[in-house]
Amino acid sequence: MKKALKRIGIALLIFLLIDVLALAGIFIYHRYRLKQEQPLRERTVGTPVTVDGRTMYVYSEGEGPHTFVFLSGFGTASPIYDFKPLYTKLSTDNRIAVVEKFGYGFSDDSDSPRDLKTMLSQTRAALKEAGVEAPYVLVPHSASGMEALYWAQQYPDEIEAIAASDIVMPGSFELSDMSLTADRTMHFISACGLTRLLSIQMIEPCTKSDVLTDAEKETVAAISYARKNNPTVMNEAYICVQNMQTVKDGGVPDVPMIFFISESYIPENPEAWRQVARNYTNNEAEYIDLNCGHYCHVEDADRMNTEIRRFIGELEGE
């Protein structure tokens, strides 16, 4: 019996040693690849602007009667490319702008607070520096829904409408049972280079889109491997509950809103997820239920483009 236990112990020790060596090997390879990929991360696009002493990037294209401002979801590696499947459709006769917050895309990291007041101040300053003037149609995705709602609460005259891509809002956290554990785990996995063992299409859904060139997909991957859930982004996660309470305390903003809602954000209960926006707005907004994943602006860009244009057109006809 003692011999058997000893053999089991030795086997477990060997397996542990193999795991440690494998992890060390992946980490070393990851650091080597980060240096190799540095030129890809330097393929910056958009306008660099100085906000609070650091550099943020704002990408803009198109001209027209409306200005659509895109705000990315939590941890999205490259907002400029993430939203490309949708904004290329809207920018044919409108102006679009994508703001990359600190910690995202080509923008610098920052140790500034990640509360909504600070982030919104930085976003507005970046747009001003880039020459993108209000009023705006906000197009937030996921967690940036909090910033968009807060924006409409604080500066309703700047907001023409909100076209929300599967956003979180008061009522979302209670349903989804969100936890920092998953974010911390992703931070660890990214820092160790373990994300390289996963499909980049799973990590960054925009890389599945034919709208992006192969070179752009390479850039997205390089940014993701280097910056996924970096400390600046993680600071958003740590203050997320407080930010949600701020939005809840501010009430439902008095601006036109259309919500695009996926079927997979809460896969075990999609109908309950689709009810969150309706409950929050007392059924006084417009709701489009989509048969797609959480990245609606990537997976169903055609439908979003069509419905946003209709929605804005109906507002103009009022």
N, C-alpha and C positions, 0 to 999 in steps of 0.2 A: 504493500500500500504506500509506504513512504517513497519507494522508488518510483512508483507511478506518479505521485504528486510532484516529485522532484523533476521528472521528465516533462510534466505539464508546465511546471514553472519555467523550466529552461526553454520550452517551446514558445511560451508567452513572451519571454524576454527576447527571444530571437525575432518574433513578429514585431515587438515594440521597436527593436533596434532597426529593423528593415523599414518600418514606418518613418522613424526619425531620419534615417538616411535618405529615404525617398523625398520627404518634405524638404530636407536641406538641399537636395539636388534640384528640386523644382524651384526653390527660392533663388538659388544661384543662377539657374537658367533664366528666371524671371528678371533678375537684375541685369543680366547680360542683354536680354531682349529690350529692356527699357532704354538702354543706351543706344541700341541699334534703331529703335523706333523714334528717337528724339526728332529727327528731321520730319517725320510725319506729323508730330504734334506742333511743329513750327509752320505748317501750312495754314496759317491763320486766314480766316475770311471775316469780313465785316469791318466795322469801324472801332478802333481802340479809343476808349474815352477814360479820362481820369476821374475817379470818384473816391473821395476820402483817402487820397494819396496813393491809390492803387489802380490797376488797369482792369476795366470791364470791357467786354465786346458787345456791340449791338450790330446785328445784321439787318439790312433793309433793302428792299427792292420794290419796283412797281410804283405806279402813280394812279390816283383816282380819288373818288369822293370820300372813301372810308379808309381809316388806318387801323389795321388789325395788329395788335400787340400780343405776341405769343410768350407764355410763361410756362416753363417746363416743370415736370413732376420731380419728386424727390429722387436724387441720385442719378438722374439722366446724364450720361456722360457728355453728350454733345447736343445741346438744345437746338443749335442752328441746323444741324442735319436731321435731328429727330423730327422736327416739324416740316421738313422739306416736302414730303408727300402731299401735305395740305396747302402750305402757303404758295407753292408754285401754281396751284389752281386759282387761288384767290388774288394773287398778285398780277394776273393778266389785265385787270382793270381797277385795282385798288393798291394802296400802299400797305406793305407788311413790315413788321419789325420783330425780331427775335432778341430778347434780352437774356444774356448769359450772366447769371448772378455770380458773385464770388464763389469759387470752388467748382464752377461748372465750365465745361468746354474750354475755350481759350482764355477765359478770365483768370485773374490771379486768385490765390487763396487769401483769406483774411481772417483775422482774429476778432473782428468787430462782432457785436451781438447779433444773433439771428432772430430776434423778435420781429414781429410784423412791421412795427413802426420803422425800425432801422432798415429792414430789407426793402420796404416800399420807398423810403426816402432815397435809397441807392438806385432803385429801378427808375424812379422819376428823374433823378439827376442824370442817369446814363442816357435816357431818352432825350432830355433837354440838350445835353452835350452833343448828341448825335444829330440834332436838328429834327427830331421826330416829334411833332406837336400834337396836342390833344385837339379834339376829343378822340377817344380810342374805342374800338371794339376789342375787348379783352378775350383772349383765347387761352385760358389756363388748362393745364392737365394735372390731374391727381392732386398732390399736396399743395401745388401753387393755387388751387382753388381758394385756399384760405387768404392768400395775398390779394387775389382778385376781388373777393367779397369785401375784405377790409378796405381795399382801394375805393370800391363803390360806396362803402359806408362813409369814408372820410372825405372823398372828393367826387361826389356824384356828378358834378358839372363836367368832369373830365371823361366820364364814361358814357359812351353812346349805348353800349349793350355788352352783355357777357355771353359768349358762346363756349360752354364748358365741356371739356373732353374728359368725362369720367372722373370728376373731381371729388375730393373729400370735403365735407362740410359738417356742421353740427349734426350729430346723429351717426356719423360714419364710424367713429372709433368704438362706440358701444356695440355696433353690429359686427365689426370686423375683428374685434379683440386684438388690436394692434399692440405690438410689443417691441421694445428696444432690442430684444434678444436677436431677432432676425437681422436688424441693421448692424449690430455689433458683430454678428457672425459673418455677414457679408464684408464688413471692414477687415476682419481677420483673414478671410479667404482671399480678398483682393491684395492685401499687403504681402501675403505669402506667395502670391502668384498662382494660386489654385484655380482662379477663374480661367486660366489658359487651358485647363482641362475640359472646360465647358464650351458649348457652341456660342459664338459671339452673337448669333441670331437670337438666342434665348436671352442673353444678357442685355442686348441692345436691339430691340425689335425693328428699328428703322433700317438695319442692315439687310432685312428681308425684302425691302422695297426696291423695285427696278428703277425708281426715280433717282436714287443715288448711284453715282458712278462707282466703279471698282476702287478708284483712288479715294473717293470720299468715304467709302466703307472701311478702307484701310486706316484712314485718319480717325474715324469713330472708334475702331478697335484699339488703336494706339492710345487714344485719350482714356478709354475705358480701363485698359490694363494699368494705366499709370495713376488714375485719379478716382476710381470708383469708391464711393463712400469715404472720401478723404476727411481729415479733421474738420474742415470748414463745413462740409455737408453734414457730418455727424453732429455738429453743434445745432443744426436745424432739428435733427431728430430729438435731441435732448430737451428742446424747448417746445416741441410740437404740441403737447397737451396744453401748455400755457397759451400758445398762439390760437388754438382752437377755442379756448375759453374767451379770448379777446373777440373773436368773430361772433361767438354766441352772444356775448354781452352787447354787441353792436346792433343786433337785430337784423332782419332781412333787408338788404339794400333796395332802395326804390329805383331800380333801373330794369330795363327789359332783359330777360334772361332766357336762354334756351339751353337745356341740359341734354348732352349725348351720353347715354348710359349703357355700359357694356353688360354682357351676360356672365362675365367670368371673374370680376373683381372679388366677389364672394361666391365662388363656384358651387359651394354646398347650399347656397340659398340666394340665387340670383333675383328672385322676386322681391325679397326683403331689401336687397341692395337697391333695386330700382324704385323702391318706395321712399328711400331716404330723401332724395331731392324733392319729391312731392310733399313729404311731411314738412321739410324745412321751409318751403315756400308756400305752404297752405294751398297747394294746387293752383297757384296763381302765376305760374311761369309756363313755358312750353317744354315738353319732354319727348325725346326721341330714343326709343329702346332699340339698341343695335345688337345684331347677332355676331359679335366679335369679341376680341380680347380687350384688355385694359387700355392698350394703346390705340384708341379709336381713330385718332388722326393719322395713324399709319395704316391700320388694317381696313378702315372703311372711309378713306379720305374722299372718295367720290360722293358718298352719301352726305358726309358732313359739308362738303362744298355746296352741294345742291340745296341742303336744308338751311345753311347759313345765309346763302344768297336770297332764298325765299323769305326767310325771317326778317332780314334787314330790309328787303324790298317792301314787305308789309308794314314795317315801322315807318318807312318813308311815305307810305300811302295814307297813314293815319291823319 
